[in-house]
Amino acid sequence: MKTYTFSNWIESSGGPFVIIEKKFAPLWGGTNGYPSDFDLACRTSNYIEEISTTNTTALILGDEPLRTLVAYSDDHNLIVRWRWATSEED
């Protein structure tokens, strides 16, 4: 069984989670322009979806603002979203 290291939980008060490579983060246009990168992210309708913006590509975790963390090992990265657990331990 693999050993994973877990990030802290990430939460938002609403809207989609945007996942983008750190080196491309400065290219994320936010709410600037029409349609803005944020507008494009909000238009996604799937649980997970890739969008192309003017400057880069981003992975959008849509649906509802679920608590999210990253679990990583030497050869895998997992995105974990809290949907039905009663506690962090579960």
Phi and psi restraints in degrees (range 20) as a CNS / XPLOR table:
assign (resid 1 and name C) (resid 2 and name N)
       (resid 2 and name CA) (resid 2 and name C) 1.0 -71.7 20.0 2
assign (resid 2 and name N) (resid 2 and name CA)
       (resid 2 and name C) (resid 3 and name N) 1.0 150.6 20.0 2
assign (resid 2 and name C) (resid 3 and name N)
       (resid 3 and name CA) (resid 3 and name C) 1.0 -101.9 20.0 2
assign (resid 3 and name N) (resid 3 and name CA)
       (resid 3 and name C) (resid 4 and name N) 1.0 126.9 20.0 2
assign (resid 3 and name C) (resid 4 and name N)
       (resid 4 and name CA) (resid 4 and name C) 1.0 -112.2 20.0 2
assign (resid 4 and name N) (resid 4 and name CA)
       (resid 4 and name C) (resid 5 and name N) 1.0 148.6 20.0 2
assign (resid 4 and name C) (resid 5 and name N)
       (resid 5 and name CA) (resid 5 and name C) 1.0 -104.7 20.0 2
assign (resid 5 and name N) (resid 5 and name CA)
       (resid 5 and name C) (resid 6 and name N) 1.0 138.2 20.0 2
assign (resid 5 and name C) (resid 6 and name N)
       (resid 6 and name CA) (resid 6 and name C) 1.0 -111.7 20.0 2
assign (resid 6 and name N) (resid 6 and name CA)
       (resid 6 and name C) (resid 7 and name N) 1.0 137.8 20.0 2
assign (resid 6 and name C) (resid 7 and name N)
       (resid 7 and name CA) (resid 7 and name C) 1.0 -75.3 20.0 2
assign (resid 7 and name N) (resid 7 and name CA)
       (resid 7 and name C) (resid 8 and name N) 1.0 174.7 20.0 2
assign (resid 7 and name C) (resid 8 and name N)
       (resid 8 and name CA) (resid 8 and name C) 1.0 -71.4 20.0 2
assign (resid 8 and name N) (resid 8 and name CA)
       (resid 8 and name C) (resid 9 and name N) 1.0 157.9 20.0 2
assign (resid 8 and name C) (resid 9 and name N)
       (resid 9 and name CA) (resid 9 and name C) 1.0 -67.1 20.0 2
assign (resid 9 and name N) (resid 9 and name CA)
       (resid 9 and name C) (resid 10 and name N) 1.0 140.3 20.0 2
assign (resid 9 and name C) (resid 10 and name N)
       (resid 10 and name CA) (resid 10 and name C) 1.0 -110.9 20.0 2
assign (resid 10 and name N) (resid 10 and name CA)
       (resid 10 and name C) (resid 11 and name N) 1.0 133.9 20.0 2
assign (resid 10 and name C) (resid 11 and name N)
       (resid 11 and name CA) (resid 11 and name C) 1.0 -133.0 20.0 2
assign (resid 11 and name N) (resid 11 and name CA)
       (resid 11 and name C) (resid 12 and name N) 1.0 156.5 20.0 2
assign (resid 11 and name C) (resid 12 and name N)
       (resid 12 and name CA) (resid 12 and name C) 1.0 -135.0 20.0 2
assign (resid 12 and name N) (resid 12 and name CA)
       (resid 12 and name C) (resid 13 and name N) 1.0 167.4 20.0 2
assign (resid 12 and name C) (resid 13 and name N)
       (resid 13 and name CA) (resid 13 and name C) 1.0 -94.0 20.0 2
assign (resid 13 and name N) (resid 13 and name CA)
       (resid 13 and name C) (resid 14 and name N) 1.0 5.8 20.0 2
assign (resid 13 and name C) (resid 14 and name N)
       (resid 14 and name CA) (resid 14 and name C) 1.0 149.7 20.0 2
assign (resid 14 and name N) (resid 14 and name CA)
       (resid 14 and name C) (resid 15 and name N) 1.0 169.2 20.0 2
assign (resid 14 and name C) (resid 15 and name N)
       (resid 15 and name CA) (resid 15 and name C) 1.0 85.0 20.0 2
assign (resid 15 and name N) (resid 15 and name CA)
       (resid 15 and name C) (resid 16 and name N) 1.0 172.4 20.0 2
assign (resid 15 and name C) (resid 16 and name N)
       (resid 16 and name CA) (resid 16 and name C) 1.0 -77.9 20.0 2
assign (resid 16 and name N) (resid 16 and name CA)
       (resid 16 and name C) (resid 17 and name N) 1.0 154.9 20.0 2
assign (resid 16 and name C) (resid 17 and name N)
       (resid 17 and name CA) (resid 17 and name C) 1.0 -88.3 20.0 2
assign (resid 17 and name N) (resid 17 and name CA)
       (resid 17 and name C) (resid 18 and name N) 1.0 133.7 20.0 2
assign (resid 17 and name C) (resid 18 and name N)
       (resid 18 and name CA) (resid 18 and name C) 1.0 -110.1 20.0 2
assign (resid 18 and name N) (resid 18 and name CA)
       (resid 18 and name C) (resid 19 and name N) 1.0 124.9 20.0 2
assign (resid 18 and name C) (resid 19 and name N)
       (resid 19 and name CA) (resid 19 and name C) 1.0 -114.1 20.0 2
assign (resid 19 and name N) (resid 19 and name CA)
       (resid 19 and name C) (resid 20 and name N) 1.0 124.3 20.0 2
assign (resid 19 and name C) (resid 20 and name N)
       (resid 20 and name CA) (resid 20 and name C) 1.0 -146.0 20.0 2
assign (resid 20 and name N) (resid 20 and name CA)
       (resid 20 and name C) (resid 21 and name N) 1.0 147.9 20.0 2
assign (resid 20 and name C) (resid 21 and name N)
       (resid 21 and name CA) (resid 21 and name C) 1.0 -60.3 20.0 2
assign (resid 21 and name N) (resid 21 and name CA)
       (resid 21 and name C) (resid 22 and name N) 1.0 139.1 20.0 2
assign (resid 21 and name C) (resid 22 and name N)
       (resid 22 and name CA) (resid 22 and name C) 1.0 -53.1 20.0 2
assign (resid 22 and name N) (resid 22 and name CA)
       (resid 22 and name C) (resid 23 and name N) 1.0 -40.7 20.0 2
assign (resid 22 and name C) (resid 23 and name N)
       (resid 23 and name CA) (resid 23 and name C) 1.0 -66.7 20.0 2
assign (resid 23 and name N) (resid 23 and name CA)
       (resid 23 and name C) (resid 24 and name N) 1.0 -20.4 20.0 2
assign (resid 23 and name C) (resid 24 and name N)
       (resid 24 and name CA) (resid 24 and name C) 1.0 -98.5 20.0 2
assign (resid 24 and name N) (resid 24 and name CA)
       (resid 24 and name C) (resid 25 and name N) 1.0 -5.9 20.0 2
assign (resid 24 and name C) (resid 25 and name N)
       (resid 25 and name CA) (resid 25 and name C) 1.0 -54.6 20.0 2
assign (resid 25 and name N) (resid 25 and name CA)
       (resid 25 and name C) (resid 26 and name N) 1.0 -39.7 20.0 2
assign (resid 25 and name C) (resid 26 and name N)
       (resid 26 and name CA) (resid 26 and name C) 1.0 -63.3 20.0 2
assign (resid 26 and name N) (resid 26 and name CA)
       (resid 26 and name C) (resid 27 and name N) 1.0 -17.6 20.0 2
assign (resid 26 and name C) (resid 27 and name N)
       (resid 27 and name CA) (resid 27 and name C) 1.0 -85.3 20.0 2
assign (resid 27 and name N) (resid 27 and name CA)
       (resid 27 and name C) (resid 28 and name N) 1.0 -12.3 20.0 2
assign (resid 27 and name C) (resid 28 and name N)
       (resid 28 and name CA) (resid 28 and name C) 1.0 -64.7 20.0 2
assign (resid 28 and name N) (resid 28 and name CA)
       (resid 28 and name C) (resid 29 and name N) 1.0 123.2 20.0 2
assign (resid 28 and name C) (resid 29 and name N)
       (resid 29 and name CA) (resid 29 and name C) 1.0 -82.5 20.0 2
assign (resid 29 and name N) (resid 29 and name CA)
       (resid 29 and name C) (resid 30 and name N) 1.0 -6.2 20.0 2
assign (resid 29 and name C) (resid 30 and name N)
       (resid 30 and name CA) (resid 30 and name C) 1.0 58.7 20.0 2
assign (resid 30 and name N) (resid 30 and name CA)
       (resid 30 and name C) (resid 31 and name N) 1.0 -128.8 20.0 2
assign (resid 30 and name C) (resid 31 and name N)
       (resid 31 and name CA) (resid 31 and name C) 1.0 -98.4 20.0 2
assign (resid 31 and name N) (resid 31 and name CA)
       (resid 31 and name C) (resid 32 and name N) 1.0 9.9 20.0 2
assign (resid 31 and name C) (resid 32 and name N)
       (resid 32 and name CA) (resid 32 and name C) 1.0 -79.9 20.0 2
assign (resid 32 and name N) (resid 32 and name CA)
       (resid 32 and name C) (resid 33 and name N) 1.0 139.7 20.0 2
assign (resid 32 and name C) (resid 33 and name N)
       (resid 33 and name CA) (resid 33 and name C) 1.0 87.4 20.0 2
assign (resid 33 and name N) (resid 33 and name CA)
       (resid 33 and name C) (resid 34 and name N) 1.0 172.4 20.0 2
assign (resid 33 and name C) (resid 34 and name N)
       (resid 34 and name CA) (resid 34 and name C) 1.0 -139.4 20.0 2
assign (resid 34 and name N) (resid 34 and name CA)
       (resid 34 and name C) (resid 35 and name N) 1.0 123.4 20.0 2
assign (resid 34 and name C) (resid 35 and name N)
       (resid 35 and name CA) (resid 35 and name C) 1.0 -72.9 20.0 2
assign (resid 35 and name N) (resid 35 and name CA)
       (resid 35 and name C) (resid 36 and name N) 1.0 143.4 20.0 2
assign (resid 35 and name C) (resid 36 and name N)
       (resid 36 and name CA) (resid 36 and name C) 1.0 -77.0 20.0 2
assign (resid 36 and name N) (resid 36 and name CA)
       (resid 36 and name C) (resid 37 and name N) 1.0 164.4 20.0 2
assign (resid 36 and name C) (resid 37 and name N)
       (resid 37 and name CA) (resid 37 and name C) 1.0 -59.8 20.0 2
assign (resid 37 and name N) (resid 37 and name CA)
       (resid 37 and name C) (resid 38 and name N) 1.0 -37.2 20.0 2
assign (resid 37 and name C) (resid 38 and name N)
       (resid 38 and name CA) (resid 38 and name C) 1.0 -65.1 20.0 2
assign (resid 38 and name N) (resid 38 and name CA)
       (resid 38 and name C) (resid 39 and name N) 1.0 -41.3 20.0 2
assign (resid 38 and name C) (resid 39 and name N)
       (resid 39 and name CA) (resid 39 and name C) 1.0 -57.8 20.0 2
assign (resid 39 and name N) (resid 39 and name CA)
       (resid 39 and name C) (resid 40 and name N) 1.0 -44.9 20.0 2
assign (resid 39 and name C) (resid 40 and name N)
       (resid 40 and name CA) (resid 40 and name C) 1.0 -62.2 20.0 2
assign (resid 40 and name N) (resid 40 and name CA)
       (resid 40 and name C) (resid 41 and name N) 1.0 -41.2 20.0 2
assign (resid 40 and name C) (resid 41 and name N)
       (resid 41 and name CA) (resid 41 and name C) 1.0 -64.0 20.0 2
assign (resid 41 and name N) (resid 41 and name CA)
       (resid 41 and name C) (resid 42 and name N) 1.0 -40.0 20.0 2
assign (resid 41 and name C) (resid 42 and name N)
       (resid 42 and name CA) (resid 42 and name C) 1.0 -71.1 20.0 2
assign (resid 42 and name N) (resid 42 and name CA)
       (resid 42 and name C) (resid 43 and name N) 1.0 -20.5 20.0 2
assign (resid 42 and name C) (resid 43 and name N)
       (resid 43 and name CA) (resid 43 and name C) 1.0 -80.2 20.0 2
assign (resid 43 and name N) (resid 43 and name CA)
       (resid 43 and name C) (resid 44 and name N) 1.0 -9.1 20.0 2
assign (resid 43 and name C) (resid 44 and name N)
       (resid 44 and name CA) (resid 44 and name C) 1.0 -66.8 20.0 2
assign (resid 44 and name N) (resid 44 and name CA)
       (resid 44 and name C) (resid 45 and name N) 1.0 147.4 20.0 2
assign (resid 44 and name C) (resid 45 and name N)
       (resid 45 and name CA) (resid 45 and name C) 1.0 -121.1 20.0 2
assign (resid 45 and name N) (resid 45 and name CA)
       (resid 45 and name C) (resid 46 and name N) 1.0 -4.1 20.0 2
assign (resid 45 and name C) (resid 46 and name N)
       (resid 46 and name CA) (resid 46 and name C) 1.0 -98.7 20.0 2
assign (resid 46 and name N) (resid 46 and name CA)
       (resid 46 and name C) (resid 47 and name N) 1.0 164.4 20.0 2
assign (resid 46 and name C) (resid 47 and name N)
       (resid 47 and name CA) (resid 47 and name C) 1.0 -62.1 20.0 2
assign (resid 47 and name N) (resid 47 and name CA)
       (resid 47 and name C) (resid 48 and name N) 1.0 -36.7 20.0 2
assign (resid 47 and name C) (resid 48 and name N)
       (resid 48 and name CA) (resid 48 and name C) 1.0 -143.0 20.0 2
assign (resid 48 and name N) (resid 48 and name CA)
       (resid 48 and name C) (resid 49 and name N) 1.0 135.4 20.0 2
assign (resid 48 and name C) (resid 49 and name N)
       (resid 49 and name CA) (resid 49 and name C) 1.0 -154.3 20.0 2
assign (resid 49 and name N) (resid 49 and name CA)
       (resid 49 and name C) (resid 50 and name N) 1.0 146.2 20.0 2
assign (resid 49 and name C) (resid 50 and name N)
       (resid 50 and name CA) (resid 50 and name C) 1.0 -99.6 20.0 2
assign (resid 50 and name N) (resid 50 and name CA)
       (resid 50 and name C) (resid 51 and name N) 1.0 136.2 20.0 2
assign (resid 50 and name C) (resid 51 and name N)
       (resid 51 and name CA) (resid 51 and name C) 1.0 -124.6 20.0 2
assign (resid 51 and name N) (resid 51 and name CA)
       (resid 51 and name C) (resid 52 and name N) 1.0 150.4 20.0 2
assign (resid 51 and name C) (resid 52 and name N)
       (resid 52 and name CA) (resid 52 and name C) 1.0 -104.9 20.0 2
assign (resid 52 and name N) (resid 52 and name CA)
       (resid 52 and name C) (resid 53 and name N) 1.0 125.2 20.0 2
assign (resid 52 and name C) (resid 53 and name N)
       (resid 53 and name CA) (resid 53 and name C) 1.0 -102.0 20.0 2
assign (resid 53 and name N) (resid 53 and name CA)
       (resid 53 and name C) (resid 54 and name N) 1.0 -176.8 20.0 2
assign (resid 53 and name C) (resid 54 and name N)
       (resid 54 and name CA) (resid 54 and name C) 1.0 -60.7 20.0 2
assign (resid 54 and name N) (resid 54 and name CA)
       (resid 54 and name C) (resid 55 and name N) 1.0 -36.4 20.0 2
assign (resid 54 and name C) (resid 55 and name N)
       (resid 55 and name CA) (resid 55 and name C) 1.0 -107.6 20.0 2
assign (resid 55 and name N) (resid 55 and name CA)
       (resid 55 and name C) (resid 56 and name N) 1.0 -20.5 20.0 2
assign (resid 55 and name C) (resid 56 and name N)
       (resid 56 and name CA) (resid 56 and name C) 1.0 -163.5 20.0 2
assign (resid 56 and name N) (resid 56 and name CA)
       (resid 56 and name C) (resid 57 and name N) 1.0 -172.0 20.0 2
assign (resid 56 and name C) (resid 57 and name N)
       (resid 57 and name CA) (resid 57 and name C) 1.0 -118.0 20.0 2
assign (resid 57 and name N) (resid 57 and name CA)
       (resid 57 and name C) (resid 58 and name N) 1.0 141.8 20.0 2
assign (resid 57 and name C) (resid 58 and name N)
       (resid 58 and name CA) (resid 58 and name C) 1.0 -133.0 20.0 2
assign (resid 58 and name N) (resid 58 and name CA)
       (resid 58 and name C) (resid 59 and name N) 1.0 150.0 20.0 2
assign (resid 58 and name C) (resid 59 and name N)
       (resid 59 and name CA) (resid 59 and name C) 1.0 -97.7 20.0 2
assign (resid 59 and name N) (resid 59 and name CA)
       (resid 59 and name C) (resid 60 and name N) 1.0 128.1 20.0 2
assign (resid 59 and name C) (resid 60 and name N)
       (resid 60 and name CA) (resid 60 and name C) 1.0 -112.2 20.0 2
assign (resid 60 and name N) (resid 60 and name CA)
       (resid 60 and name C) (resid 61 and name N) 1.0 125.0 20.0 2
assign (resid 60 and name C) (resid 61 and name N)
       (resid 61 and name CA) (resid 61 and name C) 1.0 -98.8 20.0 2
assign (resid 61 and name N) (resid 61 and name CA)
       (resid 61 and name C) (resid 62 and name N) 1.0 103.7 20.0 2
assign (resid 61 and name C) (resid 62 and name N)
       (resid 62 and name CA) (resid 62 and name C) 1.0 -94.1 20.0 2
assign (resid 62 and name N) (resid 62 and name CA)
       (resid 62 and name C) (resid 63 and name N) 1.0 -147.8 20.0 2
assign (resid 62 and name C) (resid 63 and name N)
       (resid 63 and name CA) (resid 63 and name C) 1.0 77.0 20.0 2
assign (resid 63 and name N) (resid 63 and name CA)
       (resid 63 and name C) (resid 64 and name N) 1.0 -108.0 20.0 2
assign (resid 63 and name C) (resid 64 and name N)
       (resid 64 and name CA) (resid 64 and name C) 1.0 -123.2 20.0 2
assign (resid 64 and name N) (resid 64 and name CA)
       (resid 64 and name C) (resid 65 and name N) 1.0 162.7 20.0 2
assign (resid 64 and name C) (resid 65 and name N)
       (resid 65 and name CA) (resid 65 and name C) 1.0 -75.0 20.0 2
assign (resid 65 and name N) (resid 65 and name CA)
       (resid 65 and name C) (resid 66 and name N) 1.0 77.5 20.0 2
assign (resid 65 and name C) (resid 66 and name N)
       (resid 66 and name CA) (resid 66 and name C) 1.0 -84.0 20.0 2
assign (resid 66 and name N) (resid 66 and name CA)
       (resid 66 and name C) (resid 67 and name N) 1.0 145.6 20.0 2
assign (resid 66 and name C) (resid 67 and name N)
       (resid 67 and name CA) (resid 67 and name C) 1.0 -59.5 20.0 2
assign (resid 67 and name N) (resid 67 and name CA)
       (resid 67 and name C) (resid 68 and name N) 1.0 139.3 20.0 2
assign (resid 67 and name C) (resid 68 and name N)
       (resid 68 and name CA) (resid 68 and name C) 1.0 -137.4 20.0 2
assign (resid 68 and name N) (resid 68 and name CA)
       (resid 68 and name C) (resid 69 and name N) 1.0 144.2 20.0 2
assign (resid 68 and name C) (resid 69 and name N)
       (resid 69 and name CA) (resid 69 and name C) 1.0 -142.1 20.0 2
assign (resid 69 and name N) (resid 69 and name CA)
       (resid 69 and name C) (resid 70 and name N) 1.0 167.5 20.0 2
assign (resid 69 and name C) (resid 70 and name N)
       (resid 70 and name CA) (resid 70 and name C) 1.0 -114.1 20.0 2
assign (resid 70 and name N) (resid 70 and name CA)
       (resid 70 and name C) (resid 71 and name N) 1.0 130.1 20.0 2
assign (resid 70 and name C) (resid 71 and name N)
       (resid 71 and name CA) (resid 71 and name C) 1.0 -110.1 20.0 2
assign (resid 71 and name N) (resid 71 and name CA)
       (resid 71 and name C) (resid 72 and name N) 1.0 128.3 20.0 2
assign (resid 71 and name C) (resid 72 and name N)
       (resid 72 and name CA) (resid 72 and name C) 1.0 -135.8 20.0 2
assign (resid 72 and name N) (resid 72 and name CA)
       (resid 72 and name C) (resid 73 and name N) 1.0 148.3 20.0 2
assign (resid 72 and name C) (resid 73 and name N)
       (resid 73 and name CA) (resid 73 and name C) 1.0 -128.0 20.0 2
assign (resid 73 and name N) (resid 73 and name CA)
       (resid 73 and name C) (resid 74 and name N) 1.0 -168.8 20.0 2
assign (resid 73 and name C) (resid 74 and name N)
       (resid 74 and name CA) (resid 74 and name C) 1.0 -62.6 20.0 2
assign (resid 74 and name N) (resid 74 and name CA)
       (resid 74 and name C) (resid 75 and name N) 1.0 -32.2 20.0 2
assign (resid 74 and name C) (resid 75 and name N)
       (resid 75 and name CA) (resid 75 and name C) 1.0 -128.5 20.0 2
assign (resid 75 and name N) (resid 75 and name CA)
       (resid 75 and name C) (resid 76 and name N) 1.0 7.0 20.0 2
assign (resid 75 and name C) (resid 76 and name N)
       (resid 76 and name CA) (resid 76 and name C) 1.0 -140.6 20.0 2
assign (resid 76 and name N) (resid 76 and name CA)
       (resid 76 and name C) (resid 77 and name N) 1.0 146.2 20.0 2
assign (resid 76 and name C) (resid 77 and name N)
       (resid 77 and name CA) (resid 77 and name C) 1.0 -122.9 20.0 2
assign (resid 77 and name N) (resid 77 and name CA)
       (resid 77 and name C) (resid 78 and name N) 1.0 131.4 20.0 2
assign (resid 77 and name C) (resid 78 and name N)
       (resid 78 and name CA) (resid 78 and name C) 1.0 -121.1 20.0 2
assign (resid 78 and name N) (resid 78 and name CA)
       (resid 78 and name C) (resid 79 and name N) 1.0 137.7 20.0 2
assign (resid 78 and name C) (resid 79 and name N)
       (resid 79 and name CA) (resid 79 and name C) 1.0 -99.7 20.0 2
assign (resid 79 and name N) (resid 79 and name CA)
       (resid 79 and name C) (resid 80 and name N) 1.0 121.2 20.0 2
assign (resid 79 and name C) (resid 80 and name N)
       (resid 80 and name CA) (resid 80 and name C) 1.0 -112.8 20.0 2
assign (resid 80 and name N) (resid 80 and name CA)
       (resid 80 and name C) (resid 81 and name N) 1.0 127.2 20.0 2
assign (resid 80 and name C) (resid 81 and name N)
       (resid 81 and name CA) (resid 81 and name C) 1.0 -117.3 20.0 2
assign (resid 81 and name N) (resid 81 and name CA)
       (resid 81 and name C) (resid 82 and name N) 1.0 133.9 20.0 2
assign (resid 81 and name C) (resid 82 and name N)
       (resid 82 and name CA) (resid 82 and name C) 1.0 -83.7 20.0 2
assign (resid 82 and name N) (resid 82 and name CA)
       (resid 82 and name C) (resid 83 and name N) 1.0 110.8 20.0 2
assign (resid 82 and name C) (resid 83 and name N)
       (resid 83 and name CA) (resid 83 and name C) 1.0 -117.0 20.0 2
assign (resid 83 and name N) (resid 83 and name CA)
       (resid 83 and name C) (resid 84 and name N) 1.0 -44.8 20.0 2
assign (resid 83 and name C) (resid 84 and name N)
       (resid 84 and name CA) (resid 84 and name C) 1.0 -133.5 20.0 2
assign (resid 84 and name N) (resid 84 and name CA)
       (resid 84 and name C) (resid 85 and name N) 1.0 15.8 20.0 2
assign (resid 84 and name C) (resid 85 and name N)
       (resid 85 and name CA) (resid 85 and name C) 1.0 -85.7 20.0 2
assign (resid 85 and name N) (resid 85 and name CA)
       (resid 85 and name C) (resid 86 and name N) 1.0 146.3 20.0 2
assign (resid 85 and name C) (resid 86 and name N)
       (resid 86 and name CA) (resid 86 and name C) 1.0 -84.9 20.0 2
assign (resid 86 and name N) (resid 86 and name CA)
       (resid 86 and name C) (resid 87 and name N) 1.0 -18.4 20.0 2
assign (resid 86 and name C) (resid 87 and name N)
       (resid 87 and name CA) (resid 87 and name C) 1.0 -154.7 20.0 2
assign (resid 87 and name N) (resid 87 and name CA)
       (resid 87 and name C) (resid 88 and name N) 1.0 167.2 20.0 2
assign (resid 87 and name C) (resid 88 and name N)
       (resid 88 and name CA) (resid 88 and name C) 1.0 -61.8 20.0 2
assign (resid 88 and name N) (resid 88 and name CA)
       (resid 88 and name C) (resid 89 and name N) 1.0 -35.5 20.0 2
assign (resid 88 and name C) (resid 89 and name N)
       (resid 89 and name CA) (resid 89 and name C) 1.0 -63.9 20.0 2
assign (resid 89 and name N) (resid 89 and name CA)
       (resid 89 and name C) (resid 90 and name N) 1.0 -37.4 20.0 2
